[in-house]
Amino acid sequence: MIKKVLTPTLDKINSLFSRKDLILDVDHYLLKDYPIVVEKEKSEFSIKLNYKPYKGFNSSQLHTIELPQPIRLYNDTETYFIPDNSIRLNQQYFDFDESHSTVRISGSLTRLSTSELKASWEQKYLRFIIPLTRAVPEMRNIRGFTFDADMLLKGKQLIKLKINDCNIHFITFTIDGDSYIAIDTVERYSQPDFDKICHAIVIGFGFLYGNVYLDEGCILSSNDENFEVVENIRYSTYRESIVTGYRIHTTNPYSVMNLTGVTEEEIDRRQQEAQGWTNEIIEIESEFFSKLCEYLANNEPISRAALITLQGNMLSLELKGSAYSTALEAMTDVIMEEFKVNRPKPISKADFKKLRDELIKILDQYLPATSENETARKIFTIRINDLNSPTNTSKLQKAFELVGYTLNSYEMDCLNARNKFQHGLLPISDSSDDAAFKEIYFICIVMHRLIYTLILHKIGFKGYIINYPQIHNGITKRDLNEKEFYGINK
């Protein structure tokens, strides 16, 4: 069984997060060598110092506080470095008197490191730790293992991944009520590439299960694969976590299917249907999760589209459609480029030349080439030349074709309707509130499923995802006569 040594890691993090009295070593004509207090707050560090004004001091001298690099914080036992654009300082204004003889300066730190040298993070064993303010995410829906540790832990889960030829351990655990996500390299690696992989894993997990935990985190380096000695630590604030719970995959059919009924026979039938899915909706293999994370790591637009999708889950219907549409557009652009396919034009180049020539003749007939017709002819000529331009809808349809998925009729309708969201319009046929809600909601959840269908087909996933358009037919009043789980490459 794999064993993880976590005590030195957590000791290092706890030490970093403790209150510190430090000296500010910076080339600033007023603040150099000033005592400073650093304390850990919710998702960053707070900093405070009391500046003692000299004779003739004007508070405007500290109105805008910009500290040049390098910025070092130290005391007798510790030294830290603040990277560029990671510190914000502001002075607090009050009248000077005997009780206020100093200028209070406070602010925040969003990054802090024990080493400023890039070499300190190159070809090291690296570990990324995310402290969670919420319950530890369940990773049992992805095939993995438990692990042994040098301390008493709960909720131990480990997934072996291989991303860009780098072997990775993705783990979660809880100790004394505090939960963590950790990502370890099992061979020496470089920090910039590791950053990209960690981001992709966190986004990939969130893409499948609805939650992205990325408020803050620490990267630690070591010269031994077991992390018995931690060499350096770097803290960073990232982004606000996205917690939607809107997962696309599960191994528990009972959590999705409606098991209620009017009669005992109906209840029994539904329970048997749920039981029938237990052998079909199985864990995602780590191989496919690795492929998803690798695809996100190597394609920034795909990663960004995944985040937009997750953010879209929390938006109102009017904005949800725009978010999903934007995500689909970004994903199809990448896929078209990968397959080196241009967006399909309505007709062939040769046929369009014949059509264009005929239209220009008609234009000449109705708008002869005179000075008074110059502006109108220019407008119509541009529009004629653009008639054979490919549409966004044709591009979207082609992307699905390229990954081996055939769109059905209602999916095609939703793709055609989605363009209205992009122009601030609602793709509805009935403007009454109830009908509009049902129609928009249906389009949104179909686009949501299409996003996952496209990406999961692209990475070769074989399995089932939650079929929200069918499950929510009680809301949309669109019973698709489909199952509660939708097959991908099935």
N, C-alpha and C positions, 0 to 999 in steps of 0.2 A: 504493500500500500504506500502511496506517496505521502511523505511527511513534510509539513510546512513549519518552518521556524518563524514564529510571528512575534515573540516577545521583544527582541531588539527593535523591530519595526514599530510596534505600538509604543514602546518606551521613547523612541525618537520622536514620534508624532506628539505624544503627550508632553514631552519636554518643549517641543516647538510651540505648542499651544498654551503653555503656562505664561503667566504674567512676567514681564522682563523689564528691568531697569538697565538701559543701554546708553551709550554715547553715540551721538550723531557725527560721524566723520564724513564731511562733505566740504567741497570747496565753495562755501557760501560766506560772503563777507559778514553776515550777521549771525548765522546759525551754526557755524563750524564748532564742533566739540561740545555741543549743548547736550545735557542729560535729557533723555527721552524715555517715556513709558510706553511699552507695546503690550496690548492685551488682545486676546482672541475674542472676536464677536461672532455673530451667527454665521456669516459667510465671507468674512474678511478679518483683518486686524485693525484695531483702532490705535492711534498714536496720539500722544499728548506731550507738550513741553511748555514750560513757563519761561518766556523770554524777558530778561531784565533790561529795560531800556537804558541807554546811556544819555547823557546830557545833550539836548538838542534833537533827540529821537523824534521822528514823525511816523505815525502809524501807517501812513501811505507807503512807507518803505517795505512793509510786509503785506501790502494789499494783495499783490500777486506774488505767490511764493513758488518759484521754479528752482529746483535743485539740480545742478549739473551732475553728470556721471563722472566717476563712480560714486555710489552712495553706500557707505559701510556703517553697520551698527555693531557695536561690540561692548563687551565688559571683560572682566578678568578671565572668564571661562568660555565665552561664546563669541562667535563672529558670524554676522549675516550680511548678505548683499541684497540690494533692492534693484531689480532690473528697470530698464527704461519704462516710462509711462505707467508706473505701478504705485506711485505715491501721490496723494492729494492732501494739501495742507491749507488751512484757513485760520485767520486770527479771529478771536472772539472779542467784540468791542464792549468796553465799559469805561466809565470815568475812572481816572487814576486817583487814588487816595491811599491812605495808610494801609487799608485792607486789600487794595488792588494795586500793588506796586510793580506787578509784572504783566506782560501781555500773554494771555493764554492762547496757544496755538494747538489746534487739534486737526485730525484728519484720519485717513485710512490707508492701509496697505492691501493691495490685491495680489501681490507676488512677493515671495521672500525665499532666499536660497542660502545654503551654507557655502556655495562655491560659485564664483562668477566665470570660471574657466570652462570653456567648451570641452576641453580634454578630460575634465572630471566626469563627464557623462558619456564618453565615447568608449565603446567596447567594454561595457560593464554588464553585470547582471542587474536588471532593472525591475522595479516593482512600482505599480501604480495603485494607490489606495484611495478609495472614496468613502469618507464617513457618511453614513446615512442618517437623516433625521426622521426617516420613515421606516417601516418594517422592511426587513431584508427581502429582496425580490426572490420569488421561487423560480429556480432554474430547472426544476424536475421535468419540464416539458421538452428540454433538450437532453439528449442522452449523455450522461456523465457519470461521475463517481463521487464517493465520499473521500475523505483524506484524514490522515493522522496529523496531530499538531503537538507542539511543545507546551500547550496550555489547554485548559478545559474550555471547549467551544460548543456552541449549539448551531444548528442549521448549516452544517458543513456541506458544501456542494462544490464540485470541481468539474470543469469541462476542458478537455484537451483540444486545442485549436492549432491550425497551421495556416498562417497568413503571410503571403509573400515570402515563403520558405523559412519563416520564423516560427519556431514552436513556442506556443503560449499556453499558460494555465490561467483560466478564468474562474475565479472562486468567489464564494460568498460565505460569510460566517457571522455569528453573533457572540459577544462576550460581555457579561455583566449588563445585559440589556442594550448594549450598543452594537449596531450592525454595520458591516463593511462590505464593499465590493473590492476585490483585489485582482490585478492582472500582472502575471509574472512572466518574464522571459526565462527559458530554461537553457539558454546559451547566451554568450556575450553579444550585446547589441548596442546600437547607437541611439541616443536619445531623440533626435528629430524624427526618425522613422518610428520609434516606439510611441511617440506622441500621436502620430497619425493612426497607428494600429489601435491604441487605446480608445481614441475618439470613435473609430469605426465600430469597435466591439460594443461600446456603450450605446451608440446610435442603433446598431443592428439589433441588439437585445430589445431596445425600446420600440423599434419598428415592428417587431413581432408581438410584443406583449404590452405595448401602450404607455410605458413609463421610461423616461430618460432621467437618470440620476446623475447630475453633473453640476451641482452648485459649486463644489470645491473639491480639491484633491491634492495628494502629495505624491511626487515621484521620488523614489529612493534608489540609490545605487550601492552596489556591493561588489567586492572582488571574489566572493564565493557564492556558489549557486544556492546555498541554503539560507543566505542572508543572516548568518550568525553574527556578522559584524556589518553594520550599516555605515557606509563611507560618507555619503552626502544626502541631503533632503532638499527638495524644492517644493514650496507650496504655491498653489495658484487658485484664484477664483475664476470660474469658467462662465457659466450661464445659469439662469434660474432653471431648476428641474422642471420637466414636463411630466405631470402625473395625470393620465387620463383613464387608465384601466381599460382602454378600448383595445383589447388584444385581438389578434387575428387568428391565433392558433391556441388550441388547448388539447389535452389528452383526456379531459373529463366531459363526456357528452351530457352528463346530468346537470352540469353547470350552465348549459346552453339551451337544452330542449325543454319544451313545455310538458310537464308531467302531470298536469291537472286534467280533470275530465268531469263530465256530468255523471257518468255511470262508472261502476267498478270495472266493467268491460273496457271502457274507453281509457281508464287510467292504466289498466294492465297492458293494453295494446301499446300505449305510449312508453311505458316502462320497458317493454320488450324491444321497442324500436331503439330506445337509448342503449339498452344492453347490446343490441346488434352492432352498435358503432364502436364498442370498446376495443375490438381487435382491428379496427380500421384507422381510427385517429390515434396514431402512435407518436412516440417521441420523435422530434427532429434529430436526425443524425448530426453529430458534431462536424462531419465532413461538409454538410450543406450549410450549417451555420458559419463555418470557416469561409465558405465560398461567398456567402452574403457579406460578411465583414470585409473580406478582401475586395469585393466589388465596390463597397462603400469607401474603403481606404484609397483605392486607385482612381476613383471618379468623384471628385468633389461635388459636381452638380447632382449626382445621385444621392450623396450624403445629405446635401442641403435639401433636396426634394423630400427625403425621408423625414427630416425635421419639420418641413412645411406641412407634410401630411399629419404628423403628430400634433402640431399646433392647430391645424385645421379641425382636429377632433374636438377642440374646446371652443370653437368659434360659433357665432350665430349662423343660421342657415344661409343668410345673404352673403356672408363672408366665407363660410365653409366651402361653398361651391367654387369660389375664386381660388382658394388655397389648393384644393384638390386639382383644379384645372391647371394651375401653375406647376404643381408637382408633376403631373402627367406630361406637360410640355417639356419640362427639363429632362425627364427620363427618356422620352422618345428622341430628343435631340442626341443624347449620348448613344443610344442604341443605333440610330441611323448612321451616326459617324463610325461606330464600331464595325458595322456591316459594310461601310463605304458605299452606302446607297443614297442617292439624291431623292428628294421628295418627288413623288410621282406627279407628272403633269396630266391634265385631263385628256389630251390627245397627243399624238406623235408630233414631232417637230415639223415633219414634212406636211402632214395634214393641216397643221396650224398655219403654215406659210400660205397654203392655198386659201384658207378661210380668211386670213388677215388681208390678203390681196383683194379679195372680194369686198371685204368691209371697207377698205380704203377707197375702192371705186365708188361705193355708196356714199361715203363721206365726201368725196369730190363732187358727187352729183348734187348733194344737198347743201354742202358748204364749200363752194369753190375757193381756191387758194387766193383770196384777196386780203388786203391789209385789214379790212374791217372784220374778217373772219379768223384772223390769226390766233387770237386767244382761245376761241372756241375750238378751232381745229387742233390746237396744241393739247387741250384737255382731252378731247375725244381720241386723239392719236395715242396718248399715253394709256388710256383705258383699253383701247383695242390691243395694244402691245402686251398689256398685262392679263388679257383674258385667259391665256394658257398657263398662268402662274399656278403652282401647286398650292393647295389649301392646307391649313393646319390640320383639318380633319383627315385629309388624305394621308398626311404624315403620321398622325396617330394610328390610323388603321394599318399603315404599312409596318409600323414598329411591332404591332401585335402579330402580324403575318410573319415577320422575320424571326420571332421567338417561337413560332409554331403554334400560335393560338388563333382560333377562328372566332371572331366576334359574332354574337347572336344579334337578333333584330333589336331587342330593347337596349342592348349595350351600344349598338350603333346609334340609336336614337339619343341616348344620353351623351355620347361623344359629340354629336351634332349640336345638342342643346348647350353643351358646356361653354361654347364660345360667348354666349350672351353674358355669362358671369364676368368674363374678362372685360366687358364693356359697360359694367355697372347695371346690367339689365337682368331680369328674372325670366328664365325660360318656362313660362307658364301659359296655359291655354285658358284657364279660368282664374280670374283675379279675386274671387271670393277668398277670404282668409283661410278657411278650412281646406278648400281645394288646392289653393296655392301652397300651403304648408305640405300637404301630402305629396304633391307633384315635385316640389323642390327637394323634399327629404328623400324621395325615391331616387332622383337623379344623383344626389350627393352620395348615398350609400352604394349605388352602383359604381360611380367613379372611384369611390374608396376601394371597392373590391377590385376594380380594374388595375389600380396602382399596384396592388399586391400580386395580382395575376401576372402582370407584365414582368415584374422583377423576379418573382419566384420561377416563372418559366425561363427567364434568362439564365438563372444559375443552375437550372436542371433539377429543381426540387420536385419530388414526387410525394404527394400526400394530400391532405385535406385542410382547408381553412374554414373558419366560421363564415357561414353564408348569411350575412346581415340583411341583404335585400329580401330573402325569403323569411327569415326569423321575424323581421319587422313588418310583415305583410298586414298584421292587424292594425298598424298605424297608417301605412300607405294605401291600404285596400288594393294592393297589387299582389295577388297570390300567383307566384310564378310556377307553381307545381314542381318545385325543386326540393331537394333535401336540405336539411339544416346545415350540412357541411358540403363545401364545394370542392370538387376534385381538381387538383393541379397535376397535369400530365398523367391523368388516370383514365 
